[in-house]
Amino acid sequence: MDLQKYKNLLFQNIKKELTNWFESEEVETISSTEVYRFLHSLKGTAGTLNLEGLAQLARNLLAELDENSEYNWLKKDLKDYLFQLIELTYEYEHFEEEQTVNNREWHHDTQLVQIVDDDISMLILLKDVLEEKGLMVITNVDPEKAVEQYYELQPDCLIIDIHLPTKNGFEILNEIQQHNEKYFIPNIMISIDHDKETRIKAFQNGADDFISKPIEIDEFLVRIERHLQRKKIFDQSVLIDELTQVYNRRFLEDSYTKQLHDLNRTGQVFTICILDLDYFKKINDTYGHLTGDQVLSEFAQFLKNEVRKGDMVYRVGGEEFSIIFPRANDLEVQKCVTNMITRFSEKVFTHDEKKFSITFSAGVYTVSNSDTSLKDALREADVALYEAKRLGRARVELSHNSVDLYNKKVLHISVVDDDIIIRSILEKLLRGIQDERLDIKIGIYEDGATFLQSEYAQNGENHFLILDGMMPGMDGLEVLQAIKGGKYADRFTVLMLTGRKRDEDIASALKLGADDYVTKPFSTTELDARIKRLLKRVK
């Protein structure tokens, strides 16, 4: 039996039903009975096709419905109710073995969970239910890539299946034990095999918990939350980062509060700086994570030795550090850190007789108002850091933080894509963006011609366009060409969504004026990060 053939037919039928409900002018409301039958059919079909994650989600949705209800759904309400199903359908249909994650956009306090499992539908379902709890989740089906991502992102919790291709869960736990000597990270093993011998072996190999499949979602969430709570308590009990021996983020929060008190008492400003090693991932990829740890440790000691007495160094995550400079303004700090960049670039590291050097970039923000929160101060410094990276790295940039809350810039954001699943996901994502600097207006279009004829495309105001590269009728590149050849070309920032993987196709999009591209399939986390990064350019 060709299961993939029938899986594809199932996805096509889901899209057909969603299109009929949400985009047909003849349909005004949808009966609860119709929705119940759709989900009931989906539950049975998905289960038969071994799409257990999809089947379980359908069961969860069904549990909230009454088969005999006479309620009629409005389109918007039903779309919100089924959004998790819409997103899961997209992610499963287009799932790739590696999902890239840009974690700079994440809030520093958000805990990160890594899930490694080759049952894709279950993996995605677990990701969704954890993210609903406010957690950030990364997923892998490839054990080798999972280990790389574990070292790079240092998750707060690892959830791993025993049975994986090329390498089992026990082997992965053994491989990361050396790293875990420096960090407390709960490891949870999941498996359809849950006999006593297997459970004992899991604990002997470093597992902190064992959860058997099929997974009871409610119990799963409680147990994961408990492990993350223990992790948070542990992290809060120490003030020194284990690897680098500089202060950690918790102490940064305490120090920042003290600086605000001093500012309020004396009127003396202080400056916060964020520093980030340039191309650090290349160090890990080329020389290994142990060498990467050595670079981080030596960088931290370099910073401690370079700053003035009273300046304080903190590790805030990964290769990112922060320094608080009491009673110093941004120009003074810029000069100081610029000299530090020069001196650090001259430092030579050695690995197996191979020598290499590395630089860092920095963003600077001066706090002059005692009402400024740490979150806001870090955001301003982070924007400046991004600008330093954009301008070539190995440099320091200052924050330009003037915000006129009464004269917001109008920004139109449009999505042009012929796939209803993608349009629905992007619409939900965009409506969740909040920015005090922008008055955002959103438009959704299923083809390029309709968009080009719209008022949004012709009004000459700032425009952020998310454009599918391949569409029937008018191709995405043709739409891009029309925009960039028009009189308002400089008002458009364009992010291309493309399934094309040939270098020449991507080069064509960039040559025509696209500002960035994402190759389908994409993770929503990655796309969200890219959109926010490009929005900074619009500002």
SVG drawing of the C-alpha trace seen along z (x, -y; Angstrom):
<svg xmlns="http://www.w3.org/2000/svg" viewBox="-30 -64 81 70">
<polyline fill="none" stroke="black" stroke-width="0.4" points="0.0,0.0 1.5,-3.4 0.8,-5.3 2.4,-8.5 0.0,-8.6 -3.0,-8.5 -1.4,-11.0 -1.1,-13.4 -4.7,-12.9 -5.7,-13.5 -3.8,-16.9 -5.5,-17.9 -8.9,-17.1 -8.2,-19.1 -7.2,-22.1 -10.3,-21.7 -12.6,-21.7 -10.9,-24.8 -11.0,-26.7 -14.7,-25.9 -15.4,-27.1 -13.2,-30.2 -13.0,-31.6 -16.3,-30.7 -18.5,-33.8 -21.5,-31.5 -20.7,-30.2 -21.5,-32.6 -21.6,-30.2 -20.6,-26.6 -22.7,-24.2 -21.3,-22.5 -22.5,-19.2 -20.4,-19.7 -17.3,-20.5 -17.9,-17.5 -18.2,-15.1 -15.0,-16.6 -13.0,-16.1 -14.4,-12.6 -13.4,-11.5 -10.0,-13.1 -9.4,-11.3 -10.1,-7.9 -8.2,-8.5 -5.1,-10.0 -5.0,-7.1 -5.1,-4.6 -2.3,-6.4 0.0,-6.4 -0.4,-10.1 -0.9,-9.7 -0.2,-13.3 -2.9,-14.5 -5.3,-11.9 -4.8,-12.8 -5.3,-16.5 -8.6,-15.7 -9.7,-13.7 -8.9,-16.7 -10.9,-19.0 -13.8,-16.6 -14.0,-16.3 -15.0,-20.0 -17.9,-19.6 -21.4,-18.3 -22.4,-16.2 -26.0,-17.3 -25.4,-21.0 -27.3,-23.4 -24.6,-26.1 -23.3,-27.8 -19.7,-29.0 -18.6,-32.3 -15.7,-31.9 -13.3,-33.9 -14.2,-31.9 -13.9,-28.6 -10.5,-29.5 -9.2,-30.4 -10.6,-27.1 -9.0,-25.0 -5.7,-27.0 -3.6,-24.4 -4.9,-21.8 -4.1,-24.2 -0.5,-24.7 0.0,-21.0 -1.1,-20.1 1.4,-22.5 4.3,-21.5 3.7,-17.8 3.1,-18.0 6.3,-20.1 8.4,-18.8 12.2,-18.7 14.8,-16.9 16.4,-20.1 14.6,-23.2 16.7,-26.4 16.0,-28.6 16.9,-32.2 16.8,-32.6 17.9,-36.2 14.2,-37.2 13.2,-35.0 12.6,-36.6 15.6,-35.8 13.3,-34.3 11.6,-31.9 12.7,-28.3 13.7,-26.2 12.8,-22.5 14.4,-20.2 12.5,-17.2 14.2,-14.4 11.8,-11.8 11.4,-10.2 7.6,-10.0 7.0,-13.4 3.3,-13.8 3.8,-13.1 6.9,-15.3 5.0,-18.2 2.0,-17.7 4.3,-17.8 5.9,-20.9 2.5,-22.6 1.2,-21.7 4.4,-22.9 4.5,-26.2 0.9,-26.8 2.3,-26.8 4.6,-29.7 7.7,-27.5 10.0,-27.7 10.5,-24.3 13.1,-23.0 12.6,-19.6 14.8,-17.1 14.4,-13.7 18.1,-13.4 20.2,-12.3 23.5,-13.9 21.9,-17.3 20.1,-17.0 23.4,-16.7 24.8,-19.8 21.7,-21.8 21.9,-20.7 25.4,-22.0 24.6,-25.3 21.4,-26.2 21.8,-24.7 18.1,-23.8 16.5,-23.9 15.1,-20.4 15.8,-17.5 13.0,-15.1 14.3,-12.1 12.9,-8.9 14.9,-5.7 14.4,-4.4 16.0,-6.8 17.7,-6.3 21.6,-5.9 21.9,-6.4 19.6,-5.5 18.6,-7.7 20.9,-5.9 23.9,-6.8 22.9,-10.4 22.6,-10.7 26.1,-9.2 27.5,-11.6 26.2,-14.7 27.3,-13.7 30.6,-15.6 28.6,-18.8 26.2,-18.1 29.0,-18.2 28.9,-22.0 25.1,-22.4 22.0,-21.0 19.6,-20.1 16.8,-17.6 16.8,-14.7 13.4,-12.9 13.3,-9.7 10.1,-8.7 9.4,-5.3 6.8,-2.8 9.0,-0.2 8.4,-0.7 9.4,2.6 11.4,2.5 14.7,3.4 14.3,0.5 13.4,-2.0 16.4,-1.0 18.8,-1.3 17.4,-4.8 18.1,-6.0 21.5,-4.3 22.4,-6.4 21.5,-9.7 17.7,-10.1 15.9,-12.1 12.5,-10.7 10.8,-8.2 7.5,-8.7 5.9,-5.8 4.0,-6.0 1.2,-6.5 1.6,-9.8 -1.1,-11.2 -0.8,-14.9 -2.1,-16.3 0.4,-14.2 3.2,-14.9 2.7,-18.6 2.7,-18.4 5.9,-16.4 7.7,-18.6 6.6,-21.8 7.9,-20.2 11.3,-19.5 11.5,-23.0 10.6,-24.4 13.4,-22.5 15.7,-23.8 14.6,-27.4 15.1,-27.0 18.6,-25.6 19.5,-28.4 18.2,-31.0 20.2,-29.5 23.5,-30.5 24.8,-33.9 27.8,-32.7 27.7,-31.1 29.2,-27.6 31.3,-27.7 32.6,-31.2 32.7,-32.1 31.2,-35.6 27.9,-36.7 24.7,-35.2 21.5,-36.8 19.8,-36.6 22.6,-38.7 22.3,-41.1 18.7,-41.7 19.7,-42.5 22.6,-44.8 20.3,-46.7 17.8,-47.4 20.6,-48.8 21.8,-51.0 18.3,-52.4 18.2,-53.3 21.6,-55.1 20.3,-56.9 17.2,-58.0 19.3,-59.2 22.3,-60.9 21.0,-61.6 24.1,-59.9 23.4,-57.9 24.8,-54.4 25.3,-52.4 24.5,-48.8 26.3,-47.0 25.6,-43.7 28.5,-41.8 28.3,-38.9 31.1,-36.8 31.2,-37.0 30.6,-33.8 30.9,-31.7 29.0,-28.8 31.9,-28.3 34.3,-27.8 32.0,-25.0 31.6,-23.5 35.3,-23.6 37.0,-22.8 34.3,-21.2 32.1,-22.4 34.8,-21.8 37.0,-24.3 34.0,-26.6 33.6,-26.4 37.3,-27.3 36.8,-30.4 33.8,-31.5 35.7,-31.0 38.7,-33.0 36.5,-35.7 34.8,-36.1 38.1,-36.4 39.3,-38.9 36.3,-41.1 36.8,-40.9 40.4,-42.0 39.6,-44.8 36.8,-46.7 37.2,-49.2 36.8,-48.4 33.1,-48.6 32.1,-47.6 30.4,-44.2 30.4,-41.4 27.5,-38.9 26.8,-36.0 23.2,-36.4 23.1,-33.4 25.1,-31.3 28.0,-33.5 26.3,-36.7 27.5,-38.8 26.6,-42.0 28.5,-44.7 27.1,-47.4 29.2,-50.6 28.1,-52.7 28.3,-56.5 29.4,-56.3 27.6,-57.5 27.3,-55.8 30.2,-57.7 32.6,-56.8 31.6,-53.2 31.8,-53.0 35.4,-54.2 36.3,-51.7 34.7,-48.7 36.1,-49.6 39.6,-49.4 38.6,-46.0 37.5,-44.7 40.9,-45.6 42.8,-43.9 40.7,-40.8 41.1,-40.3 44.8,-40.0 44.4,-37.1 45.4,-33.7 43.6,-30.4 45.1,-27.0 43.4,-23.7 45.5,-20.7 48.3,-23.0 45.8,-25.0 45.7,-28.7 42.6,-31.0 41.3,-34.3 37.8,-35.7 36.2,-39.1 33.0,-40.4 30.4,-43.1 28.6,-45.2 25.5,-47.4 25.3,-50.2 22.5,-51.9 22.6,-54.6 19.9,-54.6 18.9,-58.1 15.4,-57.4 14.8,-55.4 11.5,-54.1 13.4,-52.1 13.0,-48.4 15.9,-45.9 13.8,-44.4 13.6,-47.7 17.3,-48.5 18.4,-45.2 16.1,-45.6 17.6,-48.9 21.2,-47.6 20.2,-44.5 18.9,-46.6 22.2,-48.5 24.1,-45.1 22.1,-43.9 23.1,-47.1 26.7,-46.4 26.4,-43.0 24.6,-44.3 27.4,-46.9 30.1,-44.3 30.8,-43.1 33.8,-43.8 32.4,-47.2 30.2,-49.0 27.0,-50.8 24.9,-53.1 21.2,-52.9 19.0,-55.5 16.1,-55.3 13.8,-58.2 10.3,-56.9 7.4,-59.2 4.3,-57.3 1.9,-59.8 3.2,-59.8 3.6,-56.1 4.8,-55.1 2.1,-53.4 3.3,-50.0 1.3,-47.8 2.1,-44.1 0.8,-41.9 0.9,-38.1 0.6,-36.8 0.4,-33.0 -1.9,-30.5 -1.9,-28.0 -4.7,-28.6 -2.8,-26.8 0.2,-29.2 -2.0,-32.2 -3.9,-31.2 -0.6,-30.6 0.9,-33.9 -2.2,-35.9 -2.3,-34.6 1.4,-35.2 1.2,-38.8 -1.8,-39.7 0.2,-38.8 3.0,-41.4 2.9,-44.4 5.2,-47.3 4.8,-50.7 6.6,-52.4 4.3,-51.1 0.7,-51.3 0.4,-47.9 -2.2,-47.2 -2.5,-43.6 -3.7,-42.4 -4.0,-38.7 -4.0,-37.8 -4.2,-34.5 -2.6,-35.6 -0.2,-38.3 -2.6,-40.1 -5.1,-40.7 -2.4,-42.2 -1.0,-44.5 -4.5,-45.9 -5.1,-46.5 -5.0,-49.9 -2.3,-48.6 0.1,-48.1 -0.5,-51.5 -0.7,-54.0 3.0,-54.7 3.2,-54.0 5.8,-51.8 5.1,-48.2 6.4,-44.8 5.6,-42.1 5.7,-38.3 5.6,-36.8 5.4,-33.2 7.9,-32.6 5.8,-30.0 2.2,-30.6 -0.2,-29.7 -0.9,-32.5 1.4,-35.3 4.7,-34.0 6.1,-35.5 9.2,-36.8 6.9,-38.6 5.2,-40.3 8.5,-41.2 9.7,-42.6 6.5,-44.7 7.0,-46.2 10.7,-46.9 10.1,-48.4 7.4,-50.8 7.6,-54.3 7.3,-53.1 10.0,-50.5 12.0,-52.0 8.9,-51.7 8.8,-47.9 10.7,-45.4 10.2,-42.0 10.6,-38.5 10.3,-35.7 8.9,-32.3 10.3,-29.9 10.3,-26.1 13.0,-26.6 16.4,-25.3 18.6,-26.2 21.1,-28.9 20.2,-30.7 16.5,-31.0 17.4,-32.6 19.9,-34.8 17.2,-36.0 15.0,-37.0 17.8,-38.9 18.8,-40.5 15.3,-41.7 15.3,-43.4 14.1,-40.8 15.5,-41.7 15.5,-38.1 14.2,-34.7 13.0,-31.6 13.0,-28.2 9.9,-26.2 9.2,-24.3 10.0,-26.7 9.4,-26.6 7.0,-29.3 9.6,-30.1 12.2,-30.8 9.8,-32.8 8.7,-34.9 12.3,-35.7 13.1,-36.7 10.0,-38.9 10.9,-40.7 14.5,-41.2 13.3,-42.8 10.8,-44.9 13.8,-46.5 15.1,-47.6 11.7,-49.1 11.8,-51.2"/>
</svg>
